[in-house]
Amino acid sequence: MLFVLFPALASRLRPACAWLALGLVAVASASAQALLAPDWSRSLVNIEVTYKLHDALQPWNDPTRAIRKHGLVISPDEVLTTAQYLPTHTLVRLQKGGRGRWYDARVKWWDAQSNLALLTTAAPDFWTGLQPAALATDASRAAGLEIVRWRDGNLENRRVEFGRYTVADGTLGFAPHLLLEVGTDLTGLGWSEIVTRGSSVVGMTTYAGTRTAGVLPAAFIRRVLQAYRDNKYTGLGYFDFVWQPGANPALLAELGLPGAPRGAVVQAPGKESDPAKAPKVGDILLEIDGFAIDSEGDYLDPDFGHLQLENLPNRAHFAGDTLRMKVRRGTEELTLDYTIPKADFADELVPRELFDTPPAYVVAGGLVFQPLSQSFLRGWGEEWRKFAPFRLQYYQFAPAGDERDALVVLTGVLPDEANLGYQDAAMLVVDRVNGRAVATLADLVAALKTPSEGDVHRIEFMRGRNLQRILLDAATLDAATARVVEHYGIPAATRL
């Protein structure tokens, strides 16, 4: 009737009705998405970790510190988080809803190289109302990524930009593996916040940089967890040889490779792999695990695009698996069955982490000795790379000059009549004690049992511009050590 009686009015109302209908559809669609979107407050929890620190100057002390991070409920009785701060924990607690009661928890499993951990709690009330989250199954580069975290008791969702998939050492370990970089202006990240898209979790943050954050991708997390659940996780592996990109045509021509630049050139052999099955110096890596290696040292990953070849030991394998390599050696092309070495901190001259025991030390006549490790260097604070002694940091990147696989440092001197004149000696790397090469504290203790000629202990240090040797009276050393331990309130003279 309206269109018959008032045709002009009807013509004006038709567009308005159409826009109204579209608006109702949009509202309905948004409402449906809201209903489908997960309530991350039911999956994301807070974690409080109290952990031991390494006192670089007084290693017999065991100071503690507490931090808070995030965890993700992934099953009815498991919380996923990063392994950071958990290896030396003394107490772990969980909190749901961003505020309120804390529940005592235990660490069910952790792995330093992958930087992953699983927590649980025996408190039934904690699990009430929580919902396991789904880890993403794809590697899409689509927009719509968000970081979700608890902040001052409120759940915060903020959009972040997809950056790239890359390969880098882990935050705790040194085995290179897949990482996702996202761009963001947010600060205070790197505490296991989750990155989401739609109803699934794309990854979990592991570090924060300037306008970027590093994320452990869901694909990597799923594979490690599945191997752990199947009792097949042997640890992450790595290539123990050194290589450079094969981008220089003259270099490749000298090594006998015709045609366009391609492959990666081996510069130094590995120490952990079987020499008969490992690439040698001058070999050109042409293909690894079926993937062609380009002149940048990259391969084309079907899921994540161009990635550095260092990802291949952990892409579809773990430590101990065999990886087939095609190499060019002079005029021949060879196929090698390379056994992937396990990433083990004990294989490093300066171990990045020492988790198995409390900080070790030896006090002898007031001289304090410790193993050289990165945990010791971190005793100089958050900016330890700037403030820790340069000569000690140097050994992270260079060999000791011989075949020893560890180092001992004189870290300081507790003044006593037995060490007069040496009170300022500190941060010196031990070379020999009584003529014996010293690589470990056990070597040091053994060497001190046999004095040098003249009934003295001769302690020699690596060459440098500082003090080169210390002499101690062997006859009075034990009495001096006992006196120092008592005067300075040290629990024991030795902790190995």
NULUM-748551 format. One line per 8 residues: number of its first residue (from 1); their letters; for each residue x, z, y of C-alpha. Coordinates in nm, 2 decimals. Layout:
NULUM-748551
NUM = a = X,Z,Y | ...
This chain:
NULUM-748551
1 = mlfvlfpa = 0.00,0.00,0.00 | 0.28,0.09,0.24 | 0.45,-0.25,0.19 | 0.13,-0.43,0.25 | 0.02,-0.25,0.56 | 0.36,-0.20,0.72 | 0.59,-0.48,0.61 | 0.85,-0.42,0.89
9 = lasrlrpa = 0.87,-0.05,0.81 | 0.90,-0.12,0.44 | 1.20,-0.36,0.50 | 1.38,-0.08,0.68 | 1.31,0.18,0.41 | 1.44,-0.03,0.12 | 1.81,0.00,0.21 | 1.77,0.37,0.28
17 = cawlalgl = 1.60,0.42,-0.06 | 1.88,0.23,-0.23 | 2.15,0.45,-0.07 | 1.95,0.76,-0.16 | 1.93,0.65,-0.52 | 2.31,0.58,-0.53 | 2.38,0.92,-0.37 | 2.16,1.09,-0.64
25 = vavasasa = 2.35,0.90,-0.91 | 2.69,1.01,-0.76 | 2.58,1.37,-0.74 | 2.45,1.36,-1.10 | 2.78,1.20,-1.21 | 2.99,1.46,-1.02 | 2.78,1.74,-1.17 | 2.83,1.60,-1.52
33 = qallapdw = 3.20,1.59,-1.46 | 3.20,1.94,-1.34 | 3.01,2.05,-1.65 | 3.26,1.87,-1.87 | 3.57,1.99,-1.68 | 3.73,2.30,-1.85 | 3.73,2.64,-1.69 | 4.11,2.69,-1.68
41 = srslvnie = 4.06,3.06,-1.60 | 3.96,3.10,-1.97 | 4.28,2.93,-2.09 | 4.56,3.02,-1.84 | 4.69,3.38,-1.86 | 4.96,3.58,-1.68 | 5.27,3.71,-1.86 | 5.49,4.00,-1.75
49 = vtyklhda = 5.84,4.01,-1.91 | 6.08,4.29,-1.87 | 6.42,4.17,-1.98 | 6.79,4.28,-1.98 | 7.04,4.16,-1.74 | 7.41,4.10,-1.78 | 7.61,4.33,-1.55 | 7.92,4.13,-1.50
57 = lqpwndpt = 8.14,4.41,-1.38 | 8.01,4.69,-1.60 | 7.89,4.53,-1.92 | 7.82,4.86,-2.09 | 7.52,4.90,-1.85 | 7.19,4.74,-1.95 | 6.99,4.70,-1.63 | 6.64,4.55,-1.66
65 = rairkhgl = 6.42,4.34,-1.44 | 6.06,4.23,-1.46 | 5.92,3.89,-1.38 | 5.57,3.72,-1.41 | 5.50,3.38,-1.54 | 5.21,3.19,-1.70 | 5.10,3.13,-2.05 | 4.84,2.89,-2.21
73 = vispdevl = 4.61,2.98,-2.49 | 4.65,2.71,-2.75 | 4.48,2.87,-3.05 | 4.26,3.17,-3.12 | 4.56,3.40,-3.14 | 4.85,3.22,-2.97 | 4.98,3.19,-2.61 | 5.22,2.91,-2.53
81 = ttaqylpt = 5.49,2.96,-2.26 | 5.85,2.87,-2.18 | 6.12,3.07,-2.35 | 6.29,3.17,-2.02 | 6.35,3.55,-1.99 | 6.22,3.61,-2.34 | 6.55,3.62,-2.55 | 6.65,3.96,-2.41
89 = htlvrlqk = 6.31,4.10,-2.35 | 6.23,4.47,-2.39 | 5.86,4.45,-2.31 | 5.60,4.16,-2.28 | 5.25,4.20,-2.16 | 4.95,3.96,-2.12 | 4.67,3.96,-1.86 | 4.36,3.74,-1.85
97 = ggrgrwyd = 4.14,3.65,-1.56 | 4.43,3.68,-1.30 | 4.38,4.05,-1.25 | 4.30,4.38,-1.43 | 4.42,4.52,-1.75 | 4.75,4.43,-1.91 | 4.78,4.40,-2.29 | 5.10,4.47,-2.49
105 = arvkwwda = 5.22,4.15,-2.66 | 5.49,4.04,-2.90 | 5.70,3.73,-2.92 | 5.60,3.54,-3.23 | 5.86,3.26,-3.19 | 6.10,3.13,-2.93 | 6.36,2.85,-2.91 | 6.61,2.82,-2.64
113 = qsnlallt = 6.70,2.45,-2.66 | 6.34,2.33,-2.64 | 6.25,2.62,-2.40 | 5.93,2.70,-2.58 | 5.78,3.02,-2.71 | 5.46,3.16,-2.87 | 5.32,3.50,-2.79 | 5.04,3.70,-2.95
121 = taapdfwt = 4.87,4.04,-2.92 | 4.69,4.26,-3.16 | 4.44,4.36,-2.90 | 4.10,4.20,-2.99 | 3.96,4.26,-2.64 | 4.23,4.02,-2.49 | 4.10,3.72,-2.69 | 3.74,3.78,-2.60
129 = glqpaala = 3.61,3.51,-2.37 | 3.93,3.30,-2.39 | 3.92,2.93,-2.48 | 4.22,2.74,-2.64 | 4.32,2.44,-2.43 | 4.40,2.09,-2.56 | 4.74,1.94,-2.51 | 4.73,1.57,-2.40
137 = tdasraag = 4.78,1.31,-2.67 | 4.89,1.02,-2.44 | 5.16,0.95,-2.19 | 4.95,0.79,-1.92 | 5.09,0.75,-1.58 | 4.74,0.76,-1.42 | 4.66,0.95,-1.11 | 4.47,1.27,-1.11
145 = leivrwrd = 4.74,1.52,-1.21 | 4.69,1.88,-1.09 | 4.90,2.20,-1.11 | 4.70,2.50,-1.21 | 4.83,2.86,-1.16 | 4.72,3.21,-1.09 | 4.80,3.32,-0.73 | 4.71,3.66,-0.60
153 = gnlenrrv = 4.43,3.69,-0.86 | 4.28,3.36,-0.78 | 4.30,3.04,-0.98 | 4.46,2.76,-0.77 | 4.43,2.39,-0.84 | 4.64,2.15,-0.64 | 4.69,1.78,-0.68 | 5.04,1.66,-0.76
161 = efgrytva = 5.19,1.31,-0.78 | 5.32,1.15,-1.10 | 5.70,1.09,-1.05 | 5.86,0.96,-1.37 | 5.96,1.04,-1.72 | 6.32,1.12,-1.75 | 6.58,1.28,-1.98 | 6.78,1.59,-1.89
169 = dgtlgfap = 6.93,1.91,-2.04 | 6.69,2.19,-2.10 | 6.66,2.48,-1.86 | 6.80,2.72,-2.12 | 6.97,2.48,-2.35 | 7.20,2.18,-2.33 | 7.02,1.94,-2.57 | 6.89,1.65,-2.36
177 = hlllevgt = 6.52,1.59,-2.41 | 6.21,1.43,-2.24 | 6.09,1.57,-1.91 | 5.82,1.47,-1.67 | 5.89,1.49,-1.29 | 5.60,1.54,-1.05 | 5.60,1.53,-0.67 | 5.45,1.83,-0.48
185 = dltglgws = 5.48,2.02,-0.16 | 5.40,2.35,-0.34 | 5.66,2.62,-0.34 | 5.72,2.90,-0.59 | 5.68,2.68,-0.90 | 5.87,2.68,-1.22 | 5.69,2.98,-1.38 | 5.52,2.80,-1.66
193 = eivtrgss = 5.23,2.67,-1.45 | 5.03,2.40,-1.63 | 4.99,2.04,-1.52 | 4.65,1.90,-1.61 | 4.45,1.58,-1.60 | 4.08,1.59,-1.67 | 4.02,1.82,-1.97 | 4.37,1.82,-2.12
201 = vvgmttya = 4.71,1.97,-2.04 | 4.98,1.72,-1.96 | 5.26,1.97,-1.96 | 5.41,2.30,-1.84 | 5.65,2.35,-1.56 | 6.01,2.46,-1.64 | 6.19,2.44,-1.30 | 6.12,2.35,-0.94
209 = gtrtagvl = 6.33,2.14,-0.70 | 6.29,2.02,-0.35 | 5.94,1.86,-0.34 | 5.96,1.81,-0.72 | 5.89,2.01,-1.03 | 6.01,1.95,-1.39 | 5.75,1.96,-1.66 | 5.78,1.98,-2.04
217 = paafirrv = 5.55,1.70,-2.14 | 5.27,1.76,-2.39 | 5.40,1.50,-2.63 | 5.73,1.69,-2.66 | 5.56,2.03,-2.69 | 5.32,1.90,-2.96 | 5.60,1.76,-3.17 | 5.82,2.07,-3.16
225 = lqayrdnk = 5.52,2.30,-3.23 | 5.40,2.09,-3.52 | 5.75,2.09,-3.68 | 5.76,2.47,-3.63 | 5.42,2.51,-3.80 | 5.53,2.29,-4.09 | 5.85,2.49,-4.13 | 6.05,2.17,-4.06
233 = ytglgyfd = 6.19,2.25,-3.72 | 6.57,2.25,-3.75 | 6.64,2.27,-3.38 | 6.72,2.01,-3.12 | 7.02,1.78,-3.16 | 7.24,1.59,-2.93 | 7.51,1.32,-2.92 | 7.84,1.50,-2.93
241 = fvwqpgan = 8.04,1.20,-2.81 | 8.10,1.09,-2.45 | 7.99,0.74,-2.33 | 7.97,0.53,-2.02 | 7.73,0.24,-1.93 | 7.85,-0.10,-2.04 | 7.79,-0.25,-1.70 | 8.15,-0.38,-1.64
249 = pallaelg = 8.20,-0.73,-1.78 | 8.58,-0.70,-1.77 | 8.56,-0.38,-1.98 | 8.33,-0.54,-2.24 | 8.55,-0.85,-2.26 | 8.86,-0.64,-2.32 | 8.67,-0.46,-2.60 | 8.57,-0.80,-2.75
257 = lpgaprga = 8.20,-0.82,-2.67 | 8.10,-1.17,-2.56 | 7.79,-1.26,-2.36 | 7.59,-1.07,-2.09 | 7.68,-0.70,-2.03 | 7.49,-0.47,-2.27 | 7.54,-0.15,-2.46 | 7.72,0.18,-2.39
265 = vvqapgke = 8.10,0.23,-2.44 | 8.22,0.54,-2.62 | 8.49,0.72,-2.42 | 8.56,1.03,-2.63 | 8.48,1.12,-2.99 | 8.26,1.41,-3.09 | 8.37,1.74,-3.25 | 8.06,1.83,-3.45
273 = sdpakapk = 7.97,1.51,-3.63 | 8.13,1.35,-3.93 | 8.42,1.13,-3.80 | 8.36,0.88,-4.08 | 8.00,0.83,-3.96 | 8.04,0.88,-3.59 | 8.13,0.61,-3.32 | 8.49,0.60,-3.22
281 = vgdillei = 8.66,0.56,-2.88 | 8.61,0.19,-2.77 | 8.30,0.13,-2.98 | 8.01,-0.03,-2.80 | 7.67,0.12,-2.89 | 7.44,-0.19,-2.92 | 7.14,-0.03,-3.10 | 7.03,0.32,-3.19
289 = dgfaidse = 6.74,0.40,-3.42 | 6.61,0.04,-3.38 | 6.62,0.04,-3.00 | 6.85,-0.20,-2.81 | 7.08,-0.02,-2.56 | 7.11,-0.20,-2.22 | 7.41,-0.20,-1.99 | 7.28,0.12,-1.81
297 = gdyldpdf = 7.28,0.31,-2.14 | 6.90,0.31,-2.15 | 6.65,0.19,-2.41 | 6.28,0.09,-2.37 | 6.06,0.36,-2.50 | 5.72,0.23,-2.61 | 5.55,0.54,-2.47 | 5.76,0.65,-2.17
305 = ghlqlenl = 5.94,0.34,-2.04 | 6.31,0.31,-1.98 | 6.49,0.63,-2.08 | 6.85,0.72,-2.13 | 6.98,0.69,-2.48 | 7.04,1.07,-2.49 | 6.67,1.11,-2.57 | 6.70,0.94,-2.91
313 = pnrahfag = 6.83,1.24,-3.11 | 6.51,1.42,-3.03 | 6.26,1.14,-2.99 | 6.16,1.12,-3.35 | 6.42,1.34,-3.51 | 6.57,1.69,-3.51 | 6.91,1.83,-3.58 | 7.04,1.73,-3.92
321 = dtlrmkvr = 6.85,1.40,-3.94 | 7.03,1.07,-3.99 | 7.02,0.82,-3.70 | 7.12,0.46,-3.76 | 7.35,0.30,-3.51 | 7.47,-0.05,-3.46 | 7.81,-0.06,-3.29 | 8.06,-0.33,-3.19
329 = rgteeltl = 8.41,-0.24,-3.29 | 8.66,-0.51,-3.19 | 8.52,-0.83,-3.34 | 8.30,-0.66,-3.60 | 7.95,-0.52,-3.58 | 7.91,-0.21,-3.79 | 7.61,0.01,-3.90 | 7.67,0.38,-3.89
337 = dytipkad = 7.45,0.66,-4.04 | 7.51,0.93,-3.78 | 7.41,1.28,-3.86 | 7.26,1.45,-3.55 | 7.45,1.78,-3.47 | 7.25,2.08,-3.39 | 7.28,2.20,-3.03 | 7.44,2.54,-3.07
345 = fadelvpr = 7.57,2.76,-2.78 | 7.86,2.87,-3.00 | 8.00,2.52,-2.99 | 8.06,2.54,-2.61 | 8.39,2.68,-2.47 | 8.18,2.86,-2.21 | 7.85,2.93,-2.39 | 7.55,2.90,-2.16
353 = elfdtppa = 7.37,3.18,-2.33 | 7.46,3.47,-2.56 | 7.13,3.60,-2.71 | 7.22,3.76,-3.04 | 7.40,4.07,-2.92 | 7.43,4.29,-2.61 | 7.72,4.19,-2.37 | 8.05,4.25,-2.56
361 = yvvagglv = 8.35,4.41,-2.40 | 8.68,4.59,-2.47 | 8.83,4.86,-2.25 | 9.20,4.91,-2.32 | 9.39,5.15,-2.09 | 9.14,5.09,-1.81 | 9.16,4.71,-1.84 | 8.81,4.56,-1.90
369 = fqplsqsf = 8.79,4.24,-2.11 | 8.49,4.03,-2.17 | 8.41,3.69,-2.33 | 8.38,3.41,-2.07 | 8.02,3.29,-2.07 | 7.77,3.15,-1.83 | 7.56,3.46,-1.86 | 7.87,3.65,-1.73
377 = lrgwgeew = 7.91,3.40,-1.44 | 7.54,3.44,-1.35 | 7.63,3.80,-1.26 | 7.71,3.67,-0.92 | 7.34,3.62,-0.84 | 7.11,3.32,-0.80 | 7.38,3.12,-0.62 | 7.64,3.20,-0.88
385 = rkfapfrl = 7.77,2.84,-0.88 | 7.88,2.90,-0.52 | 8.01,3.25,-0.55 | 8.15,3.30,-0.90 | 8.53,3.25,-0.93 | 8.61,2.88,-0.92 | 8.88,2.91,-1.18 | 8.64,3.06,-1.43
393 = qyyqfapa = 8.37,2.80,-1.36 | 8.63,2.53,-1.41 | 8.64,2.60,-1.79 | 8.28,2.49,-1.81 | 8.39,2.13,-1.76 | 8.75,2.12,-1.89 | 8.92,2.23,-2.21 | 9.13,2.54,-2.23
401 = gderdalv = 9.44,2.32,-2.29 | 9.47,2.38,-2.66 | 9.24,2.41,-2.97 | 9.09,2.75,-2.90 | 8.71,2.73,-2.89 | 8.64,3.04,-2.67 | 8.80,3.24,-2.39 | 8.85,3.61,-2.29
409 = vltgvlpd = 8.87,3.73,-1.93 | 9.02,4.04,-1.78 | 8.72,4.11,-1.55 | 8.86,4.42,-1.38 | 9.07,4.73,-1.40 | 8.94,5.09,-1.39 | 9.22,5.28,-1.21 | 9.42,5.52,-1.42
417 = eanlgyqd = 9.78,5.64,-1.43 | 9.83,5.41,-1.72 | 9.76,5.09,-1.52 | 9.92,5.18,-1.18 | 10.00,4.86,-0.99 | 9.74,4.66,-1.17 | 9.43,4.80,-1.01 | 9.35,4.47,-0.82
425 = aamlvvdr = 9.39,4.24,-1.12 | 9.06,4.07,-1.21 | 8.91,3.74,-1.33 | 9.21,3.63,-1.52 | 9.18,3.43,-1.84 | 9.38,3.58,-2.12 | 9.63,3.35,-2.30 | 9.83,3.57,-2.53
433 = vngravat = 9.86,3.94,-2.63 | 10.18,4.05,-2.79 | 10.26,3.68,-2.86 | 9.93,3.60,-3.03 | 9.68,3.35,-2.89 | 9.35,3.51,-2.79 | 9.02,3.33,-2.80 | 8.78,3.62,-2.88
441 = ladlvaal = 8.76,4.00,-2.83 | 8.83,4.04,-3.20 | 9.16,3.85,-3.15 | 9.24,4.09,-2.87 | 9.17,4.40,-3.07 | 9.38,4.27,-3.36 | 9.67,4.18,-3.13 | 9.67,4.53,-2.97
449 = ktpsegdv = 9.75,4.68,-3.31 | 10.10,4.53,-3.31 | 10.30,4.60,-3.00 | 10.58,4.38,-2.87 | 10.94,4.48,-2.88 | 11.01,4.79,-2.67 | 10.68,4.94,-2.78 | 10.48,4.77,-2.51
457 = hriefmrg = 10.17,4.56,-2.50 | 10.24,4.23,-2.33 | 9.92,4.06,-2.20 | 9.98,3.71,-2.07 | 9.73,3.50,-1.87 | 9.66,3.13,-1.83 | 9.89,2.96,-1.58 | 9.79,2.99,-1.22
465 = rnlqrill = 9.89,3.13,-0.89 | 9.79,3.48,-0.97 | 9.93,3.75,-1.19 | 10.09,3.61,-1.50 | 10.14,3.91,-1.72 | 10.07,4.29,-1.76 | 10.28,4.54,-1.96 | 10.12,4.86,-2.09
473 = daatldaa = 10.29,5.15,-2.27 | 10.18,5.12,-2.64 | 10.25,5.48,-2.72 | 10.01,5.62,-2.46 | 9.74,5.34,-2.47 | 9.49,5.51,-2.70 | 9.51,5.83,-2.50 | 9.47,5.64,-2.17
481 = tarvvehy = 9.17,5.45,-2.31 | 9.00,5.78,-2.42 | 9.06,5.93,-2.08 | 8.92,5.63,-1.89 | 8.61,5.62,-2.12 | 8.54,5.99,-2.04 | 8.62,5.97,-1.67 | 8.40,5.67,-1.60
489 = gipaatrl = 8.11,5.76,-1.84 | 8.14,5.46,-2.06 | 7.94,5.49,-2.39 | 8.22,5.34,-2.60 | 8.56,5.17,-2.55 | 8.45,4.87,-2.75 | 8.13,4.68,-2.81 | 8.19,4.36,-3.01
